[in-house]
């Protein structure tokens, strides 16, 4: 299970780095990938990450609460995207990909980078 936690940490570090350094290009790329009419299908991604993080929390005693909370947040996000009305989630994604300021995107990139580094440094 540690291998999956390593992969998640590296993905967060990479995505955070790209959001910080190449903000507009990364946002456009993510918009093409994730801004879809099938938002319910999109909800599977954070839900699966959440499941892996929750399972990973039980295999790693040093970071149990940190990984468990991140997993629960992923499960919550996946459930929200699945349960919420499609027009609300489309407006949220449209705001994120079109109207959010670059500073906001860079902040979330920095947060993603930080969480990835923290997760990577704590895995044993």
Backbone atoms as SQL, in Angstrom:
CREATE TABLE atoms (id INTEGER PRIMARY KEY, chain TEXT, resi INTEGER, resn TEXT, atom TEXT, x REAL, y REAL, z REAL);
INSERT INTO atoms VALUES
  (1, 'A', 1, 'UNK', 'N', 0.815, -1.196, 0.000),
  (2, 'A', 1, 'UNK', 'CA', 0.000, 0.000, 0.000),
  (3, 'A', 1, 'UNK', 'C', 0.864, 1.267, 0.000),
  (4, 'A', 2, 'UNK', 'N', 2.071, 1.134, 0.525),
  (5, 'A', 2, 'UNK', 'CA', 2.964, 2.302, 0.524),
  (6, 'A', 2, 'UNK', 'C', 3.287, 2.761, -0.890),
  (7, 'A', 3, 'UNK', 'N', 3.298, 1.813, -1.835),
  (8, 'A', 3, 'UNK', 'CA', 3.585, 2.180, -3.225),
  (9, 'A', 3, 'UNK', 'C', 2.499, 3.123, -3.744),
  (10, 'A', 4, 'UNK', 'N', 1.251, 2.853, -3.415),
  (11, 'A', 4, 'UNK', 'CA', 0.156, 3.724, -3.850),
  (12, 'A', 4, 'UNK', 'C', 0.274, 5.092, -3.189),
  (13, 'A', 5, 'UNK', 'N', 0.664, 5.135, -1.919),
  (14, 'A', 5, 'UNK', 'CA', 0.864, 6.424, -1.250),
  (15, 'A', 5, 'UNK', 'C', 2.013, 7.196, -1.894),
  (16, 'A', 6, 'UNK', 'N', 3.082, 6.496, -2.287),
  (17, 'A', 6, 'UNK', 'CA', 4.173, 7.152, -3.014),
  (18, 'A', 6, 'UNK', 'C', 3.675, 7.736, -4.332),
  (19, 'A', 7, 'UNK', 'N', 2.874, 6.977, -5.057),
  (20, 'A', 7, 'UNK', 'CA', 2.360, 7.449, -6.344),
  (21, 'A', 7, 'UNK', 'C', 1.476, 8.681, -6.153),
  (22, 'A', 8, 'UNK', 'N', 0.596, 8.635, -5.154),
  (23, 'A', 8, 'UNK', 'CA', -0.269, 9.789, -4.885),
  (24, 'A', 8, 'UNK', 'C', 0.565, 11.008, -4.510),
  (25, 'A', 9, 'UNK', 'N', 1.578, 10.816, -3.668),
  (26, 'A', 9, 'UNK', 'CA', 2.437, 11.934, -3.261),
  (27, 'A', 9, 'UNK', 'C', 3.165, 12.525, -4.463),
  (28, 'A', 10, 'UNK', 'N', 3.692, 11.678, -5.331),
  (29, 'A', 10, 'UNK', 'CA', 4.413, 12.177, -6.508),
  (30, 'A', 10, 'UNK', 'C', 3.466, 12.886, -7.465),
  (31, 'A', 11, 'UNK', 'N', 2.251, 12.365, -7.628),
  (32, 'A', 11, 'UNK', 'CA', 1.264, 13.048, -8.473),
  (33, 'A', 11, 'UNK', 'C', 0.920, 14.421, -7.915),
  (34, 'A', 12, 'UNK', 'N', 0.762, 14.528, -6.591),
  (35, 'A', 12, 'UNK', 'CA', 0.475, 15.828, -5.988),
  (36, 'A', 12, 'UNK', 'C', 1.636, 16.787, -6.159),
  (37, 'A', 13, 'UNK', 'N', 2.853, 16.303, -5.989),
  (38, 'A', 13, 'UNK', 'CA', 4.025, 17.164, -6.164),
  (39, 'A', 13, 'UNK', 'C', 4.110, 17.643, -7.614),
  (40, 'A', 14, 'UNK', 'N', 3.917, 16.739, -8.554),
  (41, 'A', 14, 'UNK', 'CA', 3.999, 17.107, -9.975),
  (42, 'A', 14, 'UNK', 'C', 2.887, 18.083, -10.351),
  (43, 'A', 15, 'UNK', 'N', 1.665, 17.795, -9.929),
  (44, 'A', 15, 'UNK', 'CA', 0.563, 18.699, -10.294),
  (45, 'A', 15, 'UNK', 'C', 0.737, 20.058, -9.630),
  (46, 'A', 16, 'UNK', 'N', 1.189, 20.078, -8.391),
  (47, 'A', 16, 'UNK', 'CA', 1.442, 21.353, -7.719),
  (48, 'A', 16, 'UNK', 'C', 2.524, 22.159, -8.414),
  (49, 'A', 17, 'UNK', 'N', 3.586, 21.479, -8.817),
  (50, 'A', 17, 'UNK', 'CA', 4.677, 22.157, -9.517),
  (51, 'A', 17, 'UNK', 'C', 4.196, 22.746, -10.832),
  (52, 'A', 18, 'UNK', 'N', 3.450, 21.957, -11.599),
  (53, 'A', 18, 'UNK', 'CA', 2.938, 22.467, -12.874),
  (54, 'A', 18, 'UNK', 'C', 1.971, 23.623, -12.673),
  (55, 'A', 19, 'UNK', 'N', 1.125, 23.560, -11.631),
  (56, 'A', 19, 'UNK', 'CA', 0.191, 24.662, -11.378),
  (57, 'A', 19, 'UNK', 'C', 0.917, 25.938, -10.959),
  (58, 'A', 20, 'UNK', 'N', 2.034, 25.796, -10.273),
  (59, 'A', 20, 'UNK', 'CA', 2.792, 26.977, -9.841),
  (60, 'A', 20, 'UNK', 'C', 3.582, 27.575, -11.002),
  (61, 'A', 21, 'UNK', 'N', 4.279, 26.731, -11.746),
  (62, 'A', 21, 'UNK', 'CA', 5.204, 27.221, -12.770),
  (63, 'A', 21, 'UNK', 'C', 4.492, 27.542, -14.088),
  (64, 'A', 22, 'UNK', 'N', 3.645, 26.649, -14.534),
  (65, 'A', 22, 'UNK', 'CA', 2.951, 26.811, -15.814),
  (66, 'A', 22, 'UNK', 'C', 1.450, 26.939, -15.564),
  (67, 'A', 23, 'UNK', 'N', 1.039, 27.993, -14.884),
  (68, 'A', 23, 'UNK', 'CA', -0.332, 28.124, -14.408),
  (69, 'A', 23, 'UNK', 'C', -1.358, 28.051, -15.528),
  (70, 'A', 24, 'UNK', 'N', -1.257, 28.911, -16.506),
  (71, 'A', 24, 'UNK', 'CA', -2.278, 28.975, -17.560),
  (72, 'A', 24, 'UNK', 'C', -2.266, 27.732, -18.453),
  (73, 'A', 25, 'UNK', 'N', -1.095, 27.281, -18.821),
  (74, 'A', 25, 'UNK', 'CA', -0.994, 26.095, -19.685),
  (75, 'A', 25, 'UNK', 'C', -1.557, 24.862, -18.972),
  (76, 'A', 26, 'UNK', 'N', -1.231, 24.706, -17.688),
  (77, 'A', 26, 'UNK', 'CA', -1.742, 23.571, -16.917),
  (78, 'A', 26, 'UNK', 'C', -3.241, 23.676, -16.743),
  (79, 'A', 27, 'UNK', 'N', -3.721, 24.864, -16.478),
  (80, 'A', 27, 'UNK', 'CA', -5.163, 25.045, -16.310),
  (81, 'A', 27, 'UNK', 'C', -5.905, 24.726, -17.608),
  (82, 'A', 28, 'UNK', 'N', -5.371, 25.141, -18.735),
  (83, 'A', 28, 'UNK', 'CA', -5.998, 24.816, -20.019),
  (84, 'A', 28, 'UNK', 'C', -5.990, 23.317, -20.287),
  (85, 'A', 29, 'UNK', 'N', -4.879, 22.659, -19.974),
  (86, 'A', 29, 'UNK', 'CA', -4.789, 21.213, -20.158),
  (87, 'A', 29, 'UNK', 'C', -5.790, 20.489, -19.266),
  (88, 'A', 30, 'UNK', 'N', -5.847, 20.885, -17.994),
  (89, 'A', 30, 'UNK', 'CA', -6.793, 20.259, -17.069),
  (90, 'A', 30, 'UNK', 'C', -8.236, 20.550, -17.478),
  (91, 'A', 31, 'UNK', 'N', -8.460, 21.723, -18.039),
  (92, 'A', 31, 'UNK', 'CA', -9.808, 22.064, -18.503),
  (93, 'A', 31, 'UNK', 'C', -10.238, 21.124, -19.622),
  (94, 'A', 32, 'UNK', 'N', -9.335, 20.836, -20.549),
  (95, 'A', 32, 'UNK', 'CA', -9.654, 19.921, -21.640),
  (96, 'A', 32, 'UNK', 'C', -9.906, 18.505, -21.139),
  (97, 'A', 33, 'UNK', 'N', -9.231, 18.118, -20.067),
  (98, 'A', 33, 'UNK', 'CA', -9.378, 16.763, -19.548),
  (99, 'A', 33, 'UNK', 'C', -10.597, 16.630, -18.640),
  (100, 'A', 34, 'UNK', 'N', -10.785, 17.589, -17.725),
  (101, 'A', 34, 'UNK', 'CA', -11.781, 17.418, -16.670),
  (102, 'A', 34, 'UNK', 'C', -13.091, 18.167, -16.863),
  (103, 'A', 35, 'UNK', 'N', -13.128, 19.182, -17.688),
  (104, 'A', 35, 'UNK', 'CA', -14.379, 19.913, -17.884),
  (105, 'A', 35, 'UNK', 'C', -15.217, 19.137, -18.888),
  (106, 'A', 36, 'UNK', 'N', -16.063, 18.298, -18.358),
  (107, 'A', 36, 'UNK', 'CA', -16.826, 17.370, -19.191),
  (108, 'A', 36, 'UNK', 'C', -18.306, 17.474, -18.854),
  (109, 'A', 37, 'UNK', 'N', -19.115, 16.955, -19.730),
  (110, 'A', 37, 'UNK', 'CA', -20.557, 16.930, -19.483),
  (111, 'A', 37, 'UNK', 'C', -20.926, 15.841, -18.486),
  (112, 'A', 38, 'UNK', 'N', -20.063, 14.832, -18.341),
  (113, 'A', 38, 'UNK', 'CA', -20.331, 13.717, -17.438),
  (114, 'A', 38, 'UNK', 'C', -19.622, 13.936, -16.105),
  (115, 'A', 39, 'UNK', 'N', -20.163, 14.828, -15.303),
  (116, 'A', 39, 'UNK', 'CA', -19.554, 15.170, -14.022),
  (117, 'A', 39, 'UNK', 'C', -19.661, 13.994, -13.051),
  (118, 'A', 40, 'UNK', 'N', -20.716, 13.209, -13.172),
  (119, 'A', 40, 'UNK', 'CA', -20.889, 12.044, -12.294),
  (120, 'A', 40, 'UNK', 'C', -19.750, 11.056, -12.492),
  (121, 'A', 41, 'UNK', 'N', -19.319, 10.877, -13.727),
  (122, 'A', 41, 'UNK', 'CA', -18.191, 9.995, -14.006),
  (123, 'A', 41, 'UNK', 'C', -16.897, 10.589, -13.457),
  (124, 'A', 42, 'UNK', 'N', -16.780, 11.900, -13.515),
  (125, 'A', 42, 'UNK', 'CA', -15.608, 12.596, -12.984),
  (126, 'A', 42, 'UNK', 'C', -15.481, 12.417, -11.473),
  (127, 'A', 43, 'UNK', 'N', -16.606, 12.204, -10.786),
  (128, 'A', 43, 'UNK', 'CA', -16.581, 12.056, -9.330),
  (129, 'A', 43, 'UNK', 'C', -15.857, 10.791, -8.894),
  (130, 'A', 44, 'UNK', 'N', -15.652, 9.851, -9.790),
  (131, 'A', 44, 'UNK', 'CA', -14.948, 8.620, -9.439),
  (132, 'A', 44, 'UNK', 'C', -13.483, 8.876, -9.084),
  (133, 'A', 45, 'UNK', 'N', -12.865, 9.857, -9.718),
  (134, 'A', 45, 'UNK', 'CA', -11.441, 10.118, -9.492),
  (135, 'A', 45, 'UNK', 'C', -11.134, 10.490, -8.042),
  (136, 'A', 46, 'UNK', 'N', -11.762, 11.529, -7.466),
  (137, 'A', 46, 'UNK', 'CA', -11.454, 11.820, -6.060),
  (138, 'A', 46, 'UNK', 'C', -11.948, 10.717, -5.122),
  (139, 'A', 47, 'UNK', 'N', -13.011, 10.017, -5.503),
  (140, 'A', 47, 'UNK', 'CA', -13.518, 8.941, -4.667),
  (141, 'A', 47, 'UNK', 'C', -12.503, 7.796, -4.595),
  (142, 'A', 48, 'UNK', 'N', -11.920, 7.434, -5.730),
  (143, 'A', 48, 'UNK', 'CA', -10.920, 6.359, -5.760),
  (144, 'A', 48, 'UNK', 'C', -9.670, 6.773, -4.996),
  (145, 'A', 49, 'UNK', 'N', -9.217, 8.016, -5.190),
  (146, 'A', 49, 'UNK', 'CA', -8.065, 8.501, -4.431),
  (147, 'A', 49, 'UNK', 'C', -8.364, 8.464, -2.935),
  (148, 'A', 50, 'UNK', 'N', -9.577, 8.852, -2.561),
  (149, 'A', 50, 'UNK', 'CA', -9.977, 8.822, -1.154),
  (150, 'A', 50, 'UNK', 'C', -9.965, 7.425, -0.587),
  (151, 'A', 51, 'UNK', 'N', -10.456, 6.466, -1.343),
  (152, 'A', 51, 'UNK', 'CA', -10.449, 5.070, -0.884),
  (153, 'A', 51, 'UNK', 'C', -9.021, 4.587, -0.677),
  (154, 'A', 52, 'UNK', 'N', -8.147, 4.868, -1.633),
  (155, 'A', 52, 'UNK', 'CA', -6.748, 4.458, -1.494),
  (156, 'A', 52, 'UNK', 'C', -6.083, 5.121, -0.288),
  (157, 'A', 53, 'UNK', 'N', -6.394, 6.389, -0.062),
  (158, 'A', 53, 'UNK', 'CA', -5.795, 7.070, 1.081),
  (159, 'A', 53, 'UNK', 'C', -6.323, 6.525, 2.403),
  (160, 'A', 54, 'UNK', 'N', -7.600, 6.222, 2.486),
  (161, 'A', 54, 'UNK', 'CA', -8.151, 5.660, 3.722),
  (162, 'A', 54, 'UNK', 'C', -7.549, 4.283, 3.989),
  (163, 'A', 55, 'UNK', 'N', -7.462, 3.456, 2.957),
  (164, 'A', 55, 'UNK', 'CA', -6.831, 2.136, 3.132),
  (165, 'A', 55, 'UNK', 'C', -5.360, 2.299, 3.499),
  (166, 'A', 56, 'UNK', 'N', -4.683, 3.241, 2.842),
  (167, 'A', 56, 'UNK', 'CA', -3.277, 3.501, 3.148),
  (168, 'A', 56, 'UNK', 'C', -3.067, 4.004, 4.555),
  (169, 'A', 57, 'UNK', 'N', -4.041, 4.692, 5.116),
  (170, 'A', 57, 'UNK', 'CA', -3.928, 5.191, 6.487),
  (171, 'A', 57, 'UNK', 'C', -3.847, 4.039, 7.475),
  (172, 'A', 58, 'UNK', 'N', -4.565, 2.977, 7.199),
  (173, 'A', 58, 'UNK', 'CA', -4.559, 1.843, 8.117),
  (174, 'A', 58, 'UNK', 'C', -3.311, 0.989, 7.986),
  (175, 'A', 59, 'UNK', 'N', -2.551, 1.152, 6.922),
  (176, 'A', 59, 'UNK', 'CA', -1.309, 0.397, 6.769),
  (177, 'A', 59, 'UNK', 'C', -0.094, 1.171, 7.263),
  (178, 'A', 60, 'UNK', 'N', -0.263, 2.437, 7.560),
  (179, 'A', 60, 'UNK', 'CA', 0.856, 3.272, 8.008),
  (180, 'A', 60, 'UNK', 'C', 0.499, 3.924, 9.333),
  (181, 'A', 61, 'UNK', 'N', 1.149, 3.491, 10.391),
  (182, 'A', 61, 'UNK', 'CA', 0.786, 4.000, 11.719),
  (183, 'A', 61, 'UNK', 'C', 1.310, 5.410, 11.971),
  (184, 'A', 62, 'UNK', 'N', 2.425, 5.795, 11.330),
  (185, 'A', 62, 'UNK', 'CA', 3.005, 7.112, 11.594),
  (186, 'A', 62, 'UNK', 'C', 2.126, 8.251, 11.087),
  (187, 'A', 63, 'UNK', 'N', 1.470, 8.046, 9.968),
  (188, 'A', 63, 'UNK', 'CA', 0.684, 9.122, 9.383),
  (189, 'A', 63, 'UNK', 'C', -0.798, 8.844, 9.373),
  (190, 'A', 64, 'UNK', 'N', -1.269, 8.020, 10.263),
  (191, 'A', 64, 'UNK', 'CA', -2.655, 7.587, 10.198),
  (192, 'A', 64, 'UNK', 'C', -3.619, 8.754, 10.069),
  (193, 'A', 65, 'UNK', 'N', -3.572, 9.707, 10.988),
  (194, 'A', 65, 'UNK', 'CA', -4.581, 10.780, 10.983),
  (195, 'A', 65, 'UNK', 'C', -4.456, 11.686, 9.774),
  (196, 'A', 66, 'UNK', 'N', -3.244, 11.991, 9.385),
  (197, 'A', 66, 'UNK', 'CA', -3.029, 12.857, 8.223),
  (198, 'A', 66, 'UNK', 'C', -3.594, 12.218, 6.954),
  (199, 'A', 67, 'UNK', 'N', -3.223, 10.980, 6.704),
  (200, 'A', 67, 'UNK', 'CA', -3.672, 10.291, 5.489),
  (201, 'A', 67, 'UNK', 'C', -5.161, 9.983, 5.575),
  (202, 'A', 68, 'UNK', 'N', -5.647, 9.629, 6.757),
  (203, 'A', 68, 'UNK', 'CA', -7.071, 9.325, 6.921),
  (204, 'A', 68, 'UNK', 'C', -7.931, 10.558, 6.640),
  (205, 'A', 69, 'UNK', 'N', -7.519, 11.705, 7.150),
  (206, 'A', 69, 'UNK', 'CA', -8.274, 12.948, 6.907),
  (207, 'A', 69, 'UNK', 'C', -8.243, 13.314, 5.425),
  (208, 'A', 70, 'UNK', 'N', -7.082, 13.180, 4.776),
  (209, 'A', 70, 'UNK', 'CA', -7.009, 13.443, 3.341),
  (210, 'A', 70, 'UNK', 'C', -7.903, 12.481, 2.564),
  (211, 'A', 71, 'UNK', 'N', -7.936, 11.232, 2.982),
  (212, 'A', 71, 'UNK', 'CA', -8.802, 10.255, 2.339),
  (213, 'A', 71, 'UNK', 'C', -10.274, 10.589, 2.514),
  (214, 'A', 72, 'UNK', 'N', -10.653, 11.006, 3.711),
  (215, 'A', 72, 'UNK', 'CA', -12.043, 11.375, 3.959),
  (216, 'A', 72, 'UNK', 'C', -12.431, 12.618, 3.146),
  (217, 'A', 73, 'UNK', 'N', -11.497, 13.555, 3.002),
  (218, 'A', 73, 'UNK', 'CA', -11.763, 14.719, 2.152),
  (219, 'A', 73, 'UNK', 'C', -11.955, 14.305, 0.693),
  (220, 'A', 74, 'UNK', 'N', -11.144, 13.365, 0.221),
  (221, 'A', 74, 'UNK', 'CA', -11.308, 12.857, -1.136),
  (222, 'A', 74, 'UNK', 'C', -12.643, 12.149, -1.321),
  (223, 'A', 75, 'UNK', 'N', -13.015, 11.332, -0.336),
  (224, 'A', 75, 'UNK', 'CA', -14.317, 10.660, -0.404),
  (225, 'A', 75, 'UNK', 'C', -15.454, 11.669, -0.398),
  (226, 'A', 76, 'UNK', 'N', -15.318, 12.716, 0.420),
  (227, 'A', 76, 'UNK', 'CA', -16.353, 13.755, 0.487),
  (228, 'A', 76, 'UNK', 'C', -16.472, 14.499, -0.835),
  (229, 'A', 77, 'UNK', 'N', -15.335, 14.810, -1.434),
  (230, 'A', 77, 'UNK', 'CA', -15.357, 15.515, -2.719),
  (231, 'A', 77, 'UNK', 'C', -15.996, 14.648, -3.794),
  (232, 'A', 78, 'UNK', 'N', -15.635, 13.369, -3.826),
  (233, 'A', 78, 'UNK', 'CA', -16.239, 12.462, -4.788),
  (234, 'A', 78, 'UNK', 'C', -17.739, 12.324, -4.581),
  (235, 'A', 79, 'UNK', 'N', -18.149, 12.247, -3.323),
  (236, 'A', 79, 'UNK', 'CA', -19.584, 12.136, -3.028),
  (237, 'A', 79, 'UNK', 'C', -20.308, 13.420, -3.416),
  (238, 'A', 80, 'UNK', 'N', -19.689, 14.571, -3.156),
  (239, 'A', 80, 'UNK', 'CA', -20.317, 15.843, -3.527),
  (240, 'A', 80, 'UNK', 'C', -20.528, 15.927, -5.038),
  (241, 'A', 81, 'UNK', 'N', -19.476, 15.609, -5.807),
  (242, 'A', 81, 'UNK', 'CA', -19.602, 15.678, -7.259),
  (243, 'A', 81, 'UNK', 'C', -20.637, 14.688, -7.782),
  (244, 'A', 82, 'UNK', 'N', -20.834, 13.574, -7.080),
  (245, 'A', 82, 'UNK', 'CA', -21.810, 12.588, -7.522),
  (246, 'A', 82, 'UNK', 'C', -23.238, 12.981, -7.148),
  (247, 'A', 83, 'UNK', 'N', -23.412, 13.537, -5.933),
  (248, 'A', 83, 'UNK', 'CA', -24.751, 13.826, -5.414),
  (249, 'A', 83, 'UNK', 'C', -25.266, 15.200, -5.840),
  (250, 'A', 84, 'UNK', 'N', -24.382, 16.175, -5.917),
  (251, 'A', 84, 'UNK', 'CA', -24.804, 17.549, -6.210),
  (252, 'A', 84, 'UNK', 'C', -25.419, 17.649, -7.597),
  (253, 'A', 85, 'UNK', 'N', -26.304, 18.614, -7.777),
  (254, 'A', 85, 'UNK', 'CA', -26.884, 18.824, -9.109),
  (255, 'A', 85, 'UNK', 'C', -25.791, 19.154, -10.139),
  (256, 'A', 86, 'UNK', 'N', -25.964, 18.651, -11.327),
  (257, 'A', 86, 'UNK', 'CA', -24.943, 18.813, -12.374),
  (258, 'A', 86, 'UNK', 'C', -24.644, 20.275, -12.678),
  (259, 'A', 87, 'UNK', 'N', -25.687, 21.127, -12.646),
  (260, 'A', 87, 'UNK', 'CA', -25.433, 22.538, -12.972),
  (261, 'A', 87, 'UNK', 'C', -24.549, 23.209, -11.923),
  (262, 'A', 88, 'UNK', 'N', -24.664, 22.790, -10.649),
  (263, 'A', 88, 'UNK', 'CA', -23.801, 23.369, -9.612),
  (264, 'A', 88, 'UNK', 'C', -22.351, 22.945, -9.804),
  (265, 'A', 89, 'UNK', 'N', -22.143, 21.677, -10.059),
  (266, 'A', 89, 'UNK', 'CA', -20.770, 21.219, -10.234),
  (267, 'A', 89, 'UNK', 'C', -20.157, 21.780, -11.513),
  (268, 'A', 90, 'UNK', 'N', -20.955, 21.928, -12.557),
  (269, 'A', 90, 'UNK', 'CA', -20.439, 22.530, -13.789),
  (270, 'A', 90, 'UNK', 'C', -20.054, 23.982, -13.566),
  (271, 'A', 91, 'UNK', 'N', -20.869, 24.712, -12.781),
  (272, 'A', 91, 'UNK', 'CA', -20.512, 26.112, -12.472),
  (273, 'A', 91, 'UNK', 'C', -19.234, 26.177, -11.655),
  (274, 'A', 92, 'UNK', 'N', -19.075, 25.261, -10.698),
  (275, 'A', 92, 'UNK', 'CA', -17.861, 25.228, -9.884),
  (276, 'A', 92, 'UNK', 'C', -16.636, 24.947, -10.748),
  (277, 'A', 93, 'UNK', 'N', -16.728, 23.949, -11.609),
  (278, 'A', 93, 'UNK', 'CA', -15.607, 23.630, -12.490),
  (279, 'A', 93, 'UNK', 'C', -15.344, 24.751, -13.491),
  (280, 'A', 94, 'UNK', 'N', -16.403, 25.379, -13.978),
  (281, 'A', 94, 'UNK', 'CA', -16.231, 26.499, -14.905),
  (282, 'A', 94, 'UNK', 'C', -15.525, 27.661, -14.213),
  (283, 'A', 95, 'UNK', 'N', -15.884, 27.929, -12.968),
  (284, 'A', 95, 'UNK', 'CA', -15.199, 28.989, -12.222),
  (285, 'A', 95, 'UNK', 'C', -13.728, 28.637, -12.067),
  (286, 'A', 96, 'UNK', 'N', -13.440, 27.395, -11.683),
  (287, 'A', 96, 'UNK', 'CA', -12.059, 26.989, -11.426),
  (288, 'A', 96, 'UNK', 'C', -11.217, 27.089, -12.699),
  (289, 'A', 97, 'UNK', 'N', -11.768, 26.659, -13.823),
  (290, 'A', 97, 'UNK', 'CA', -10.986, 26.610, -15.050),
  (291, 'A', 97, 'UNK', 'C', -11.023, 27.897, -15.855),
  (292, 'A', 98, 'UNK', 'N', -11.973, 28.801, -15.596),
  (293, 'A', 98, 'UNK', 'CA', -12.083, 29.993, -16.433),
  (294, 'A', 98, 'UNK', 'C', -11.972, 31.306, -15.673),
  (295, 'A', 99, 'UNK', 'N', -12.515, 31.365, -14.469),
  (296, 'A', 99, 'UNK', 'CA', -12.635, 32.648, -13.795),
  (297, 'A', 99, 'UNK', 'C', -11.741, 32.848, -12.581),
  (298, 'A', 100, 'UNK', 'N', -11.187, 31.777, -12.038),
  (299, 'A', 100, 'UNK', 'CA', -10.332, 31.916, -10.859),
  (300, 'A', 100, 'UNK', 'C', -9.056, 32.670, -11.236),
  (301, 'A', 101, 'UNK', 'N', -8.615, 33.525, -10.331),
  (302, 'A', 101, 'UNK', 'CA', -7.394, 34.294, -10.582),
  (303, 'A', 101, 'UNK', 'C', -6.179, 33.369, -10.587),
  (304, 'A', 102, 'UNK', 'N', -5.147, 33.723, -11.319),
  (305, 'A', 102, 'UNK', 'CA', -3.928, 32.902, -11.324),
  (306, 'A', 102, 'UNK', 'C', -3.313, 32.742, -9.935),
  (307, 'A', 103, 'UNK', 'N', -3.470, 33.756, -9.084),
  (308, 'A', 103, 'UNK', 'CA', -2.949, 33.655, -7.722),
  (309, 'A', 103, 'UNK', 'C', -3.652, 32.542, -6.951),
  (310, 'A', 104, 'UNK', 'N', -4.943, 32.393, -7.177),
  (311, 'A', 104, 'UNK', 'CA', -5.701, 31.335, -6.516),
  (312, 'A', 104, 'UNK', 'C', -5.220, 29.972, -6.996),
  (313, 'A', 105, 'UNK', 'N', -5.016, 29.836, -8.285),
  (314, 'A', 105, 'UNK', 'CA', -4.540, 28.570, -8.846),
  (315, 'A', 105, 'UNK', 'C', -3.154, 28.251, -8.306),
  (316, 'A', 106, 'UNK', 'N', -2.290, 29.248, -8.248),
  (317, 'A', 106, 'UNK', 'CA', -0.934, 29.024, -7.724),
  (318, 'A', 106, 'UNK', 'C', -0.969, 28.650, -6.255),
  (319, 'A', 107, 'UNK', 'N', -1.882, 29.257, -5.475),
  (320, 'A', 107, 'UNK', 'CA', -2.009, 28.895, -4.065),
  (321, 'A', 107, 'UNK', 'C', -2.373, 27.423, -3.909),
  (322, 'A', 108, 'UNK', 'N', -3.362, 26.953, -4.690),
  (323, 'A', 108, 'UNK', 'CA', -3.751, 25.542, -4.605),
  (324, 'A', 108, 'UNK', 'C', -2.656, 24.641, -5.135),
  (325, 'A', 109, 'UNK', 'N', -1.869, 25.112, -6.095),
  (326, 'A', 109, 'UNK', 'CA', -0.706, 24.359, -6.541),
  (327, 'A', 109, 'UNK', 'C', 0.331, 24.239, -5.445),
  (328, 'A', 110, 'UNK', 'N', 0.550, 25.343, -4.718),
  (329, 'A', 110, 'UNK', 'CA', 1.484, 25.322, -3.595),
  (330, 'A', 110, 'UNK', 'C', 0.992, 24.397, -2.493),
  (331, 'A', 111, 'UNK', 'N', -0.302, 24.416, -2.217),
  (332, 'A', 111, 'UNK', 'CA', -0.878, 23.532, -1.209),
  (333, 'A', 111, 'UNK', 'C', -0.741, 22.071, -1.635),
  (334, 'A', 112, 'UNK', 'N', -0.994, 21.782, -2.893),
  (335, 'A', 112, 'UNK', 'CA', -0.835, 20.427, -3.407),
  (336, 'A', 112, 'UNK', 'C', 0.623, 19.975, -3.316),
  (337, 'A', 113, 'UNK', 'N', 1.535, 20.847, -3.682),
  (338, 'A', 113, 'UNK', 'CA', 2.960, 20.549, -3.588),
  (339, 'A', 113, 'UNK', 'C', 3.358, 20.262, -2.140),
  (340, 'A', 114, 'UNK', 'N', 2.890, 21.098, -1.220),
  (341, 'A', 114, 'UNK', 'CA', 3.208, 20.936, 0.196),
  (342, 'A', 114, 'UNK', 'C', 2.654, 19.619, 0.743),
  (343, 'A', 115, 'UNK', 'N', 1.398, 19.296, 0.415),
  (344, 'A', 115, 'UNK', 'CA', 0.808, 18.049, 0.889),
  (345, 'A', 115, 'UNK', 'C', 1.535, 16.836, 0.313),
  (346, 'A', 116, 'UNK', 'N', 1.939, 16.922, -0.942),
  (347, 'A', 116, 'UNK', 'CA', 2.697, 15.828, -1.549),
  (348, 'A', 116, 'UNK', 'C', 4.047, 15.634, -0.884),
  (349, 'A', 117, 'UNK', 'N', 4.751, 16.729, -0.610),
  (350, 'A', 117, 'UNK', 'CA', 6.046, 16.647, 0.071),
  (351, 'A', 117, 'UNK', 'C', 5.864, 16.091, 1.483),
  (352, 'A', 118, 'UNK', 'N', 4.854, 16.557, 2.190),
  (353, 'A', 118, 'UNK', 'CA', 4.577, 16.075, 3.549),
  (354, 'A', 118, 'UNK', 'C', 4.262, 14.585, 3.541),
  (355, 'A', 119, 'UNK', 'N', 3.433, 14.151, 2.626),
  (356, 'A', 119, 'UNK', 'CA', 3.108, 12.733, 2.525),
  (357, 'A', 119, 'UNK', 'C', 4.339, 11.911, 2.155),
  (358, 'A', 120, 'UNK', 'N', 5.105, 12.384, 1.199),
  (359, 'A', 120, 'UNK', 'CA', 6.288, 11.673, 0.753),
  (360, 'A', 120, 'UNK', 'C', 7.328, 11.566, 1.868),
  (361, 'A', 121, 'UNK', 'N', 7.472, 12.606, 2.652),
  (362, 'A', 121, 'UNK', 'CA', 8.482, 12.590, 3.701),
  (363, 'A', 121, 'UNK', 'C', 8.093, 11.713, 4.886),
  (364, 'A', 122, 'UNK', 'N', 6.810, 11.435, 5.053),
  (365, 'A', 122, 'UNK', 'CA', 6.361, 10.647, 6.194),
  (366, 'A', 122, 'UNK', 'C', 6.194, 9.163, 5.903),
  (367, 'A', 123, 'UNK', 'N', 6.181, 8.776, 4.640),
  (368, 'A', 123, 'UNK', 'CA', 6.004, 7.358, 4.290),
  (369, 'A', 123, 'UNK', 'C', 7.266, 6.593, 4.621),
  (370, 'A', 124, 'UNK', 'N', 7.071, 5.458, 5.285),
  (371, 'A', 124, 'UNK', 'CA', 8.233, 4.614, 5.600),
  (372, 'A', 124, 'UNK', 'C', 8.016, 3.228, 5.089);
